[in-house]
Amino acid sequence: MTTAFDAELEARLTRYCVIDSQSDEDSPSSPSTAIQLDMARLLVSELTAMGAADVVLTDYGTVLATIPGTADGPTIGLLAHVDTAPQFNATGVKPRIIRGYNGGAITYPDDPTLTLSPDASPYLATKVGHDIITASGTTLLGADDKAGVAVLMTAARHLLGNRSLAHGPVRLAFTPDEEIGRGVDPRLPKDLGADFAYTFDGGQVGEIEYESFSADGALVTIKGVSIHPGLAKGKMVNAIHLAAKIVAALPQQTMLPELTDGVEGFIHATEMTGGSSEMTLKFILRDFERDGLAQKGEILRQICTAVQTAEPRAEITCTIKPQYRNMRYWLESDMTPVDLARDACRDLGIEPVSVPIRGGTDGSRLTEMGVPCPNIFTGMQEIHGPLEWISVQDMAVATRLCLGLLERAARPKA
């Protein structure tokens, strides 16, 4: 079961995960949090030490580096993001390694009420004998996407230490703020300089993804009429009550994330703040098709208009902004990078699987901006919460796939 990469991947992931690098959607800065630069500076140091070329930390927080080619071939970009999700605590991560997983339930030392079970996580049942990494119960692990970082850094060290391996030029990019949809700075496509690229930010072994949600964000503001509650009859307009009406009017059976799967989109209320005089609501809108995304935006606008009409003394605004688009719109016209990854996967004896991502990656934005960029598995599971886990051996498979697709891309065409 042990592979040549296991020890390095394990050491890298556990080292990276203890560094708090959460992003912050409410921060206007870039990167959104200064702590992400702690990860970035570590990667700069490690890349420089292993002999990578052109190592730089850009002023927008992305680490770039080059692995010079040893053969003719396209310039391929390899990406992973350094930030972790803001939805759950990521301070004080204590990674732990469960060696030779026995197939039973996994408990957590810092929260005895938590249990990771193969009954609830069927993929775990396929990892008997693997070395499993989890956190301790009070934090997420951060394998999303520090597993991707570990995979690419391990692959880079291998390539730089074995210059006899045939591959074209490789451009590495480690981005901030992917979790809040701001990972791809407008300058990145040019600075990356790749013919096409891959994000290593996926789940189960074999997943080669080229379809993602299209995404918009919506901000609804409600201004009521404030007055002393003792004098309020016929005068007060309570913004909290109007906010509740908007949320209650969402299509309850067909468009909530907790009731949808597969290729179904949703409207998701993510945040509600304020008080009786003024409220702010945040929503994310998701669909795999442009028409479906536009429909969901129109539904939210119509709900806001109806509540406004019923209470003309209030002031309700609904602003919808694009976030990213389904990478399939561009990749389906040239499947070269997808086919290359699929062939490299088959070289490992694994049949690739392509399912639509019910989310997005930096590759969604990069593809839209002209750099085709499908997504490749790392093994991460149960992400964004305390049950997050990953198999060291799955990361090793992802590393071998990375090296294999680079070698395949440099082969002379028949």
Beta strands, then each sheet from edge to edge (+ up, - down):
strand 1: 53-57
strand 2: 63-67
strand 3: 76-81
strand 4: 96-98
strand 5: 106-107
strand 6: 115-116
strand 7: 132-134
strand 8: 170-175
strand 9: 196-202
strand 10: 208-209
strand 11: 214-223
strand 12: 266-274
strand 13: 278-287
strand 14: 315-324
strand 15: 375-377
strand 16: 389-391
sheet 1: 1+ 2- 8+ 3+ 9+ 15+ 10-
sheet 2: 4+ 7- 16+
sheet 3: 5+ 6-
sheet 4: 12+ 13- 11+ 14-
end
